[in-house]
Structures are given as structure tokens and as C-alpha cells.
Amino acid sequence: MNNYAMNRRTFLGVVAGLALAYKGAKGARAAAPMPVIDTHIHLYDPFRPGGTPWPNPANKILYQTSLPARYRPIAEPLGIVGAIEVECSPLLEDNQWVLDVAEKDDIMVGTVGRLVPGTPEFRPNLERFHKNPLYRGIRYGLGRQSGKEFDRPEFVADLQALADADLVLDTANPSVTLLADVVHVSDRVPNLRVVIDHLPQMVPPTEPAARASYDASMKAFRDRPQIYVKVSEVLRNATATIPKGSDDTIRTDTEFYRPRLDEILDVFGIDRVLYGSDWPNGDQWLPVPIGFKIVQEYFMGKGQQAAEKYFWRNSVKCYKWIRRTASQPQA
């Protein structure tokens, strides 16, 4: 392990120190430089009746109950006062299950559900779930059909219905084709707010055709204020691949990540970047405080106003989430 990497054993020592400091402080929020809205967490309980389709039971890190009660002790010492859940289950009724869970804990300020545009069930289910003000949009995996969805008028019409409801489209796991499809979405439905999740994890391609497509998409994003990006899943290792179980190679120094973060900020600007922890999925690499420290150092280096936009102000514009406690900031 070099000076800039951290394994889980080292991390446990760091966490212990943070916990002692936290207990000695007057309060986590008082110690934090600003309130934080986490725009990307997952909620599920694999042990409830019927179980869950994800995660795999073989994944010991993820295969455990992941609810607000477990998230709070991780979030509060970092100044996180609100979170938005992004659905990880394809099961229709899990949209309702998450809404029910979120309503019981006021750290939850919104959920992003899972519906499939272009299907007969989309409109009635969108109307059904959107009656709950915590329902802030849907997540759909663009890039898997190479833009063929856009040949179907019903698909585009359903995205327009999403926009007309003032809701958001989150996109899963970036790729060259996904980024091109985000451009297609904004061409077809210009008033739809779109969020590109986890862009730091995508290493820009080197193959000429793929690079040309990537560059064209990034150029298009510059002038589309309705397209946001989550600076989430930042952690990676020096070879830009993250084999599961090899967390001792993951870099933890901010300077290692600065060039990629600079590139994203240059394209999207400070008004369209969002904080997301990807809890608990990100625990497969290193737990939340390590990644948080990197983005905190990076964005605080841009000044207080820029950091506030990243950590909470932009989330208000993008998701129009529901304020539930006095600790949650107002725009």
C-alpha cells in the first residue's frame, strides 16, 4: 500500500478517530462547513418477505438491511441532513415500498423510482406514485438499446409526460452510448431535467470512434442547462479499474482525482453538479467518509459558494425535493 491508498483495516482506524471527534463535538452539523443533501443512496431489505432482486446474497458487503436507521450514523457526522433514494429494484411495488420507508424518516427528502417509459403501464403508475410529493422522478438505463427507443413515439411521449409532471430522469452507469442517448433525450424533450449518475467512474475512451462520440456528447452538454451530473462514485484505483475485493489499491488523495473532476466541472459548470454518496453500493470500494473527504476538499477549494452549490443548492433546482425538517436548507 502506498502513501495515497487505503485498505479497510486502515479505514477502521480512521473511522474510530472520526467517531471520537464527533462525540466530543457539540454536534455534527455545527462542525460541518455547510448542510449536505446526498442525492444518491439505495434503500432495500433483502430479509423482508419476498426478498429483493438485488443485491446478490454472495455479496457480503451489500447483502444486509440498508435503511435510513443504518444510514443516519454514517451521514450525520458529515453534515448530511437529507437524502434522495434512487431505486435499485425493477419490481413495480418496490416504488411504493421505498415511499413508505421514506415517509417514516425525515432524513429522506425524495425518491427516484423505477418505471419503464413506452409501456402501457407507465402513465397510470407515474400518476399513482407522483401523488406522493416524495416521488421526484424515475431512473431508466439509457444506452442499452443504442437509441432505438427514440424511434417509438410512445417512449418519447412518456418522457414528455415525465417532464410535464416536473419530474427528473436519472440515468444509470455512464457509457459512450448512454451519453449519446442523453443528448437524444434533450433533443426530443428539451424541458426534461436529466441527471447523469456516477460520471467520474467512466474513464474517457481511447478508441477513435468511441472518443469522438464521447467528445460530441460532452460538447453538447455544455449548453444544456437541464442536464445535471452526479459527482459520485469518485473512488477508483491507479489503473482506472476497480476489481471487487481489491480496495487496498484505491487512491485516497484528492490530487489523483483532480484532473477528472476538473474535466467534468469544465463541461457542466458549478451550477449542474450534485453530491451523491452511492451508499451502500459505494462501500464495495471504501465507505462513505473517504469519498466525501475527497469531494469536500476539491469543492471547498473552489470557495464556499461553489461548495454550497455542489453539496445542496443544485439539488434543490434539480430535484425540487421536499423539505421536512428545519435542519434542511432552503434555497
C-alpha positions in Angstrom: 0.0 0.0 0.0 1.5 3.4 -1.0 1.0 6.7 0.9 -2.1 7.5 -1.1 -4.0 4.3 -0.8 -6.2 2.9 2.0 -7.4 -0.6 2.8 -10.3 -1.5 5.1 -8.1 -2.1 8.1 -6.7 1.4 7.9 -10.1 2.8 7.3 -11.4 1.3 10.5 -8.8 3.3 12.4 -9.8 6.4 10.6 -13.5 5.9 11.4 -12.7 5.3 15.1 -11.0 8.7 15.2 -13.8 10.4 13.4 -16.3 8.9 15.8 -14.4 10.1 18.9 -14.1 13.6 17.4 -17.8 13.5 16.6 -18.8 12.5 20.1 -16.7 15.3 21.5 -18.2 18.0 19.3 -21.3 19.9 20.1 -23.0 18.4 17.1 -22.1 17.1 13.6 -24.0 19.8 11.9 -22.2 22.5 13.9 -18.9 21.1 12.9 -19.7 20.7 9.2 -19.0 23.7 7.0 -22.5 23.5 5.4 -25.5 21.3 5.2 -25.3 18.5 2.7 -28.0 16.8 0.6 -27.0 13.3 -0.6 -28.7 12.8 -3.9 -27.9 9.1 -4.3 -28.5 6.4 -1.8 -30.2 3.0 -2.1 -32.7 1.5 0.3 -33.6 -2.1 0.5 -34.1 -5.0 2.9 -33.2 -8.5 1.5 -34.7 -10.1 4.5 -38.2 -8.8 4.2 -40.9 -11.2 2.9 -40.2 -11.9 -0.8 -36.7 -10.6 -0.5 -35.1 -8.3 -3.2 -33.7 -9.0 -6.7 -30.6 -7.0 -5.8 -28.0 -7.4 -4.2 -26.7 -10.9 -4.7 -26.6 -12.9 -1.4 -23.0 -13.7 -2.2 -22.0 -10.1 -1.8 -21.5 -9.8 1.9 -20.8 -6.1 1.9 -24.2 -5.2 0.2 -26.4 -8.1 1.3 -27.6 -6.5 4.6 -30.5 -4.4 5.6 -29.9 -0.9 4.2 -32.5 1.5 5.6 -32.4 5.1 7.0 -31.6 3.9 10.5 -28.3 2.4 9.3 -27.6 5.4 7.1 -28.0 8.1 9.7 -25.0 7.4 11.8 -22.8 7.5 8.7 -24.4 10.6 7.3 -24.9 12.9 10.2 -21.2 13.3 11.2 -20.5 14.5 7.7 -23.3 17.2 7.9 -25.7 15.3 5.6 -29.2 16.5 6.6 -31.2 15.0 3.7 -31.0 12.2 1.2 -32.7 11.1 -2.0 -33.1 7.4 -2.7 -32.5 6.0 -6.2 -34.4 2.8 -6.8 -32.3 -0.3 -7.4 -35.2 -2.8 -7.9 -37.1 -3.5 -11.1 -40.2 -4.6 -9.1 -43.1 -2.2 -9.6 -44.3 -2.4 -6.0 -40.9 -1.6 -4.7 -41.6 2.0 -5.8 -44.3 2.0 -3.1 -42.2 0.2 -0.6 -39.5 2.8 -0.7 -42.0 5.6 -0.5 -43.4 4.0 2.7 -39.9 3.7 4.2 -39.0 7.2 3.3 -42.1 8.7 4.8 -41.2 7.3 8.2 -37.8 9.0 8.4 -37.4 12.7 7.8 -33.8 12.5 6.6 -35.4 11.2 3.4 -36.3 14.2 1.2 -37.2 12.3 -2.0 -37.1 9.1 -4.0 -36.3 8.3 -7.6 -38.4 5.4 -8.7 -38.2 2.7 -11.4 -40.7 2.8 -14.3 -40.2 1.9 -17.9 -41.3 4.6 -20.4 -43.0 3.5 -23.6 -45.1 0.8 -21.8 -48.9 0.9 -21.3 -48.4 0.8 -17.5 -46.1 3.9 -17.4 -48.7 6.7 -17.3 -51.1 5.3 -14.7 -48.2 4.2 -12.4 -46.5 7.6 -12.8 -49.7 9.3 -11.8 -50.1 6.9 -8.9 -46.7 7.3 -7.4 -46.4 11.0 -8.1 -49.3 11.7 -5.8 -46.7 11.3 -3.1 -44.6 14.5 -3.1 -41.5 12.5 -2.1 -41.6 10.9 -5.6 -39.1 13.1 -7.6 -38.6 11.1 -10.8 -37.5 7.8 -12.3 -34.3 6.1 -13.2 -34.0 4.5 -16.6 -31.0 2.8 -18.1 -30.3 4.6 -21.4 -27.6 3.3 -23.7 -28.7 -0.3 -23.8 -30.7 -0.1 -27.0 -28.4 2.3 -28.9 -31.1 4.9 -29.2 -33.7 2.6 -30.7 -36.2 3.7 -28.0 -36.4 7.1 -29.7 -38.0 5.5 -32.8 -41.0 4.7 -30.7 -43.4 7.7 -30.3 -44.8 6.3 -27.1 -41.4 6.3 -25.5 -40.8 9.9 -26.3 -44.3 10.8 -25.2 -43.8 9.2 -21.8 -40.6 11.2 -21.3 -42.6 14.3 -22.2 -45.2 13.3 -19.6 -42.4 13.0 -17.0 -41.2 16.5 -17.9 -44.7 17.9 -17.8 -45.0 16.5 -14.2 -41.9 18.4 -13.3 -40.0 15.2 -12.5 -36.4 14.1 -13.2 -34.9 11.3 -15.3 -31.9 9.7 -13.7 -29.6 7.6 -15.9 -27.7 4.6 -14.8 -24.0 3.8 -15.1 -22.5 6.0 -17.9 -21.1 4.7 -21.2 -20.5 6.2 -24.6 -23.9 5.1 -25.8 -25.6 6.3 -22.7 -24.1 9.8 -23.0 -25.2 9.9 -26.7 -28.7 8.9 -25.6 -28.8 11.7 -23.0 -28.2 14.1 -25.9 -31.1 12.4 -27.8 -33.4 12.8 -24.8 -32.6 16.5 -24.5 -33.2 17.0 -28.3 -36.6 15.3 -28.1 -37.7 16.6 -24.7 -35.9 19.8 -24.1 -37.7 20.7 -20.9 -36.9 17.3 -19.2 -34.3 17.6 -16.4 -31.8 14.7 -16.8 -29.2 13.5 -14.3 -26.1 11.6 -15.4 -25.2 9.3 -12.5 -21.6 8.4 -11.5 -19.8 10.1 -14.4 -16.4 10.2 -12.5 -16.4 6.4 -12.7 -16.3 6.5 -16.5 -12.8 6.7 -17.9 -12.9 8.6 -21.3 -12.4 6.1 -24.1 -9.3 6.0 -26.3 -10.7 4.1 -29.3 -11.2 6.8 -32.0 -14.8 6.3 -32.8 -15.8 6.0 -29.2 -13.8 9.0 -28.3 -15.4 11.1 -31.0 -18.8 10.2 -29.7 -17.8 10.9 -26.1 -16.4 14.3 -27.1 -19.5 15.2 -29.1 -21.7 14.4 -26.1 -19.6 16.4 -23.7 -19.6 19.3 -26.1 -23.4 19.2 -26.3 -23.8 19.1 -22.5 -22.0 22.4 -22.1 -25.0 24.4 -23.4 -27.9 22.3 -22.0 -28.7 23.7 -18.5 -31.4 21.0 -17.9 -28.7 18.2 -17.8 -27.0 17.7 -14.4 -24.3 15.3 -13.4 -23.6 13.5 -10.1 -20.0 13.7 -9.0 -20.5 10.4 -7.3 -18.6 7.1 -7.4 -15.4 9.1 -7.5 -13.1 6.5 -6.0 -11.0 4.3 -8.3 -7.5 2.9 -8.3 -4.5 4.0 -10.2 -5.2 1.7 -13.2 -8.7 3.1 -13.6 -10.3 -0.3 -13.0 -11.8 -1.4 -9.7 -11.8 -5.2 -9.2 -14.0 -6.0 -6.3 -12.1 -7.1 -3.3 -9.0 -5.0 -4.3 -9.8 -2.0 -2.2 -6.3 -1.7 -0.9 -5.3 -0.2 -4.3 -7.8 2.6 -4.2 -6.4 6.0 -4.2 -7.5 8.4 -1.4 -5.6 11.5 -2.3 -7.6 14.4 -3.8 -4.9 15.3 -6.3 -5.2 11.9 -8.0 -8.9 12.7 -8.8 -8.4 16.4 -9.7 -7.9 16.1 -13.5 -11.1 14.1 -13.9 -13.1 16.4 -11.6 -11.7 19.4 -13.4 -12.9 18.0 -16.8 -16.4 17.4 -15.5 -16.6 20.8 -13.9 -15.3 22.4 -17.1 -18.2 20.9 -19.1 -21.1 21.2 -16.7 -20.1 24.2 -14.7 -20.6 24.7 -11.0 -24.4 25.1 -11.3 -25.1 21.5 -12.5 -23.0 19.2 -10.3 -24.6 17.2 -7.5 -23.2 15.3 -4.5 -24.1 11.6 -4.1 -22.6 9.0 -1.9 -24.0 5.9 -3.6 -24.4 4.3 -0.2 -24.3 1.4 0.4 -23.1 0.4 -3.1 -20.0 2.5 -2.8 -19.0 0.5 0.3 -17.7 -2.1 -2.2 -14.7 0.3 -2.6 -14.4 2.3 0.6 -17.0 3.6 3.0 -18.7 7.0 2.5 -16.4 9.3 4.6 -13.4 8.6 2.4 -15.0 9.6 -0.8 -16.7 12.5 1.0 -13.4 13.9 2.1 -12.1 13.9 -1.4 -15.0 15.9 -2.9 -15.2 18.1 0.2 -11.5 19.1 -0.3 -12.0 19.6 -4.0 -15.1 21.7 -3.9 -14.2 23.7 -0.8 -11.1 24.6 -2.8 -13.4 26.4 -5.2 -14.8 28.6 -2.5 -17.8 28.5 -0.1 -20.3 29.5 -2.7 -19.2 26.8 -5.2 -19.2 24.1 -2.5 -22.7 25.1 -1.4 -24.0 24.7 -4.9 -22.5 21.2 -5.2 -23.5 20.0 -1.8 -27.1 21.2 -1.7 -28.2 24.2 -3.7 -28.1 22.5 -7.1 -30.1 19.6 -5.7 -33.0 22.0 -4.9 -33.1 23.2 -8.5 -32.7 19.7 -10.0 -35.0 17.5 -7.8 -37.2 20.1 -6.2 -37.1 17.9 -3.1 -39.3 18.1 -0.1 -38.0 20.0 3.0 -39.1 18.1 6.1 -37.0 19.4 9.0 -35.6 22.8 10.0 -32.1 21.5 9.5 -32.6 21.0 5.8 -31.6 24.2 3.9 -33.9 26.4 1.8 -32.8 27.9 -1.5 
